[in-house]
Amino acid sequence: MIIPSKHAWNHCRIIGQKRPLLPKHVWAIRVRLELSKRLRDLALFNMAIDSKLRGCDLVRLRVADVFSAGSVKERASILQSKTKTPVRFEITKGTRISVSDWIAHPLMSGHDYLWPSRFQDRPHISTRQYARMLKDWVMSIGLEPSAYGTHSMRRTKVAQIYKKTGNLRAVQLLLGHTKMDSTVRYLGVDLEDALAISEDVEI
């Protein structure tokens, strides 16, 4: 009797480090969220890209962290839960508009957290719920969901910064890494990257 084999947990899935979104992916998702008037998703998506925060820190953002004197701040700072070190991030104009629209929504009335949970026993959405939302976003534009995760959002902007400038120190500061080795591994920097940067420098 032949017993049918069970598929491995990673069957048909892309495993390993999750890819950052490309600029065209970012804009495609933004357009879809705007057209469908999903204010919370749009604000969360934009804030994830700008802040470069880990999922656990992103879902714990409070309104007071990013909103003051009747408007969304241009820059904010929080204490990272993993490293217990502060990290600053910029909030671009488009993100400020989407976050301001979300804060003004009736569903946000009386909430301290920027992404409140619908469940009474939870003050904010969970990282698992954030991951499910991300899966929905990438699938909406035809991407393979197993290739992307919450760290894709954290890596998206810094990947473009590194590609354009080659400045690892800047990326390290933006990510809040304490060691440069962590930044190198996080970006997947290899010898080809180093050679490409070196080729652009003439002496």
Secondary structure per residue as TSV (DSSP state, phi and psi in degrees):
chain	resnum	aa	ss	phi	psi
A	1	M	-	360.0	127.9
A	2	I	-	-94.2	121.7
A	3	I	-	-90.3	121.4
A	4	P	-	-61.9	135.3
A	5	S	-	-75.7	145.5
A	6	K	-	-87.7	144.6
A	7	H	-	-70.5	143.8
A	8	A	-	-66.0	157.3
A	9	W	T	-58.9	-27.6
A	10	N	T	-101.8	19.9
A	11	H	T	-61.4	125.2
A	12	C	T	64.8	18.0
A	13	R	-	-112.4	148.2
A	14	I	-	-90.7	119.2
A	15	I	-	-109.0	170.7
A	16	G	S	102.3	-166.4
A	17	Q	S	-60.8	133.3
A	18	K	-	-75.7	143.9
A	19	R	-	-76.5	147.2
A	20	P	-	-76.2	154.6
A	21	L	-	-74.4	146.9
A	22	L	-	-85.3	157.8
A	23	P	H	-51.9	-39.1
A	24	K	H	-65.7	-32.4
A	25	H	H	-68.9	-42.4
A	26	V	H	-59.1	-47.5
A	27	W	H	-69.0	-35.5
A	28	A	H	-64.4	-42.6
A	29	I	H	-67.2	-43.1
A	30	R	H	-57.5	-46.2
A	31	V	H	-60.9	-43.5
A	32	R	H	-64.2	-40.6
A	33	L	H	-69.0	-37.6
A	34	E	H	-66.3	-45.1
A	35	L	H	-65.0	-33.6
A	36	S	T	-88.0	1.3
A	37	K	T	55.7	39.8
A	38	R	-	-91.5	83.1
A	39	L	H	-60.2	-45.6
A	40	R	H	-64.2	-47.0
A	41	D	H	-61.4	-41.7
A	42	L	H	-64.9	-44.1
A	43	A	H	-64.4	-42.4
A	44	L	H	-65.3	-44.8
A	45	F	H	-59.9	-49.5
A	46	N	H	-63.3	-41.7
A	47	M	H	-67.0	-36.4
A	48	A	H	-62.2	-42.4
A	49	I	H	-65.6	-48.6
A	50	D	H	-68.5	-45.9
A	51	S	H	-73.8	-30.3
A	52	K	-	60.6	27.7
A	53	L	-	-83.5	153.5
A	54	R	-	-63.7	153.4
A	55	G	H	-54.8	-39.8
A	56	C	H	-64.5	-31.2
A	57	D	H	-83.7	-34.9
A	58	L	H	-63.0	-45.5
A	59	V	T	-70.7	-18.2
A	60	R	T	-93.7	2.9
A	61	L	-	-58.7	135.8
A	62	R	B	-100.3	157.0
A	63	V	H	-56.8	-40.9
A	64	A	H	-65.6	-20.2
A	65	D	H	-69.2	-30.9
A	66	V	H	-122.9	-5.5
A	67	F	E	-127.6	128.6
A	68	S	E	-154.4	143.0
A	69	A	T	54.2	38.5
A	70	G	T	81.5	8.6
A	71	S	E	-150.1	161.5
A	72	V	E	-78.1	135.2
A	73	K	-	-67.6	153.8
A	74	E	S	-81.7	-26.3
A	75	R	E	-140.2	147.1
A	76	A	E	-138.7	165.6
A	77	S	E	-143.2	135.9
A	78	I	E	-136.3	165.4
A	79	L	E	-94.4	121.9
A	80	Q	-	-70.8	134.3
A	81	S	T	-71.5	-29.2
A	82	K	T	-77.6	-46.9
A	83	T	T	-100.9	-12.6
A	84	K	-	61.3	26.3
A	85	T	-	-116.7	148.7
A	86	P	E	-75.8	150.9
A	87	V	E	-140.8	139.1
A	88	R	E	-106.5	151.7
A	89	F	E	-149.2	154.7
A	90	E	E	-89.3	152.5
A	91	I	-	-123.2	106.2
A	92	T	-	-72.5	167.8
A	93	K	H	-56.5	-47.1
A	94	G	H	-60.9	-39.8
A	95	T	H	-68.3	-40.2
A	96	R	H	-60.8	-39.6
A	97	I	H	-65.6	-47.0
A	98	S	H	-67.7	-37.8
A	99	V	H	-69.8	-38.7
A	100	S	H	-63.4	-42.1
A	101	D	H	-61.9	-39.5
A	102	W	H	-69.9	-42.1
A	103	I	H	-62.7	-33.3
A	104	A	T	-78.9	-8.7
A	105	H	S	-69.8	143.5
A	106	P	G	-55.3	-30.9
A	107	L	G	-65.1	-18.1
A	108	M	G	-91.2	-3.8
A	109	S	T	-59.1	124.1
A	110	G	T	81.6	4.0
A	111	H	-	-97.8	138.2
A	112	D	S	-87.3	-32.1
A	113	Y	B	-88.0	146.6
A	114	L	S	-70.4	-29.8
A	115	W	S	-124.5	73.1
A	116	P	-	-65.3	148.3
A	117	S	-	-82.3	154.4
A	118	R	S	-81.9	-12.7
A	119	F	S	-93.9	135.6
A	120	Q	T	-66.0	-26.4
A	121	D	T	-85.0	1.0
A	122	R	-	-127.9	127.7
A	123	P	S	-75.4	-24.7
A	124	H	S	-145.2	167.2
A	125	I	-	-63.0	155.5
A	126	S	-	-89.7	164.1
A	127	T	H	-64.6	-30.0
A	128	R	H	-67.0	-40.7
A	129	Q	H	-66.3	-39.5
A	130	Y	H	-59.7	-42.2
A	131	A	H	-63.9	-38.3
A	132	R	H	-66.1	-38.2
A	133	M	H	-64.0	-42.6
A	134	L	H	-61.2	-42.1
A	135	K	H	-58.4	-42.1
A	136	D	H	-63.6	-40.5
A	137	W	H	-62.4	-50.2
A	138	V	H	-69.7	-35.0
A	139	M	H	-67.6	-29.1
A	140	S	H	-65.7	-20.1
A	141	I	T	-112.7	15.8
A	142	G	T	83.6	18.9
A	143	L	-	-89.5	155.5
A	144	E	-	-76.1	113.7
A	145	P	G	-62.2	-29.5
A	146	S	G	-71.5	-12.1
A	147	A	G	-85.5	-9.2
A	148	Y	-	-129.9	147.7
A	149	G	-	-147.5	-173.7
A	150	T	H	-61.2	-29.4
A	151	H	H	-71.5	-18.6
A	152	S	H	-60.9	-40.4
A	153	M	H	-66.1	-39.6
A	154	R	H	-65.9	-32.7
A	155	R	H	-89.9	-18.2
A	156	T	H	-57.8	-53.6
A	157	K	H	-72.6	-40.2
A	158	V	H	-69.3	-28.2
A	159	A	H	-63.9	-39.6
A	160	Q	H	-70.8	-37.9
A	161	I	H	-62.7	-45.0
A	162	Y	H	-66.6	-39.6
A	163	K	H	-62.0	-37.6
A	164	K	H	-85.1	-28.9
A	165	T	H	-117.8	-26.4
A	166	G	-	69.7	13.5
A	167	N	-	-90.4	95.6
A	168	L	H	-69.4	-34.1
A	169	R	H	-64.0	-40.9
A	170	A	H	-62.5	-42.9
A	171	V	H	-64.0	-41.0
A	172	Q	H	-57.9	-45.0
A	173	L	H	-66.5	-41.7
A	174	L	H	-65.7	-34.9
A	175	L	H	-83.6	-14.9
A	176	G	T	75.2	24.9
A	177	H	-	-76.1	141.5
A	178	T	S	-87.2	-22.4
A	179	K	S	-124.0	138.6
A	180	M	H	-64.1	-33.1
A	181	D	H	-57.3	-37.0
A	182	S	H	-64.4	-39.9
A	183	T	H	-67.3	-41.8
A	184	V	H	-60.5	-46.8
A	185	R	H	-65.8	-38.6
A	186	Y	H	-64.2	-39.7
A	187	L	H	-83.0	-15.7
A	188	G	T	72.1	32.8
A	189	V	-	-67.3	132.0
A	190	D	-	-132.0	-174.9
A	191	L	H	-61.3	-37.0
A	192	E	H	-60.4	-40.2
A	193	D	H	-62.2	-45.3
A	194	A	H	-63.4	-40.8
A	195	L	H	-67.5	-39.7
A	196	A	H	-61.4	-41.9
A	197	I	H	-65.6	-42.4
A	198	S	H	-64.2	-35.4
A	199	E	H	-66.0	-25.4
A	200	D	T	-82.9	-6.3
A	201	V	-	-106.2	118.4
A	202	E	-	-108.2	137.7
A	203	I	-	-123.2	360.0
